[in-house]
Amino acid sequence: MRNRVNLGAALAALSLLGLASGALAQTDACGPHKMTKKVDKPLAAAQTAHAAKKWDEVLVKVAEAEAVPVEKNPYDLFWIHEFRGIASVNLKKFTEGQADLEASFNSPCMEEADKPKRATLIMQLAYQNKDYVKAIDYGKRSLALDPNAEIGSYLANAYYITNDFENARRVSTDVIAKGEASGKTPEENLYRILQSACINLKDNACVEAQAEKLVLHYAKPNYWMDLTNTLMRVSSNDKELLNIYRLADGVGVMQEAAQYTEMAQLALGQGLPGEAQSVIEKGMQKGAFNAAREKDLASRILADAKQAVTLDKSTLSKQDALARTKPTGDSDVKLGAAYLSYGEVDKAIEALQRGIAKNGVKDPDEAAMLLGIAYMRANNKPEAAKAFRTVTQKPMMVRIAKFWLLNAESAPAAG
């Protein structure tokens, strides 16, 4: 869950801080902007070495300046810390560099215009050094000076690492909301930080929301798996659950033996032995059933499914003829589901369309979902998308259709 610290760009900016004009920076915030005599000569040499990126030489010259036996004014001390901090960081002495750059940041001689980038760098250094308390401190300062998503991600993650889940949730939620409102997709890690914080806070609604957003924006197999598992936990009936399994199967994240056997049993319970048979056979092909009890259960379900298929398929032509005579569409929808379960996609589409066009379909969401899946299996994604968009009544079915729609618009057709 931790951010990968990338200091390259920050170091490039750091090497120019206060030196853009080629002269030592001056400011009205720290009294006289004049170096003490005898200190100015080694610091001027440090500046020359800095320009040449001779970082070890910078440290030598700063040490000479610091050793001069005179009282240093704030301007002297600012540049001693500034040069030494810059050199140390470029030499990858991050702990030493952090301490000096903090000192120069908090000096009255630090230019206000330079503070946002410097606060961000110190936050990153503290994070690199696993000084998460300091990372949070400078993360808050940096975010106040320059509100952007990268800083928010570091700050949220630092809160998370220190087990401050409430603030991790607060910061990541705010950064994500601002990113989404601006039309920019927040970075993947932010959603993961928020989801993990919400898990620890037992905020289930937040966990579910992040599972959906991760799939919407970063459709990786593990996110699809998390999403379908989340949907399964909150489904309220067998019809919803079977449709969630269909989605999981469609996006290729069915793996466990129990998933295949439960899906097959649900299909049998809803009068679809052909679907039950194909699900178990797919599980067997993928080697999902390893333990003896898993193989035994799968074999028994497969035997029951095949027996029911023999009877069901022998009556399909009669069911088709009878459904066409019915004034309402439920029989056509049921027939379409049966055809789909046997892989007869064209017949399934025709029957489902016919049923939907009639009046009185008791579950239009289920009919539209089946039609969308049929079109997916026919590799006709535009028509599949149209069908999924007509799932509008039941909240869970609408959620399932939304993710089928995402799959229809961006992924290979389900099969």
Secondary structure as UniProt FT lines:
FT   HELIX           8..14
FT   TURN            15..18
FT   TURN            20..21
FT   TURN            29..30
FT   TURN            37..39
FT   HELIX           40..51
FT   TURN            52..53
FT   HELIX           55..67
FT   HELIX           74..90
FT   TURN            91..92
FT   HELIX           94..105
FT   TURN            108..109
FT   HELIX           112..114
FT   HELIX           115..128
FT   TURN            129..130
FT   HELIX           132..145
FT   HELIX           149..161
FT   TURN            162..163
FT   HELIX           165..181
FT   TURN            182..183
FT   HELIX           188..200
FT   TURN            201..202
FT   HELIX           204..217
FT   HELIX           221..234
FT   HELIX           238..250
FT   TURN            251..252
FT   HELIX           257..269
FT   TURN            270..271
FT   HELIX           273..285
FT   TURN            286..287
FT   HELIX           292..314
FT   HELIX           316..325
FT   HELIX           330..341
FT   TURN            342..343
FT   HELIX           345..357
FT   HELIX           364..377
FT   TURN            378..379
FT   HELIX           381..389
FT   HELIX           395..410
//
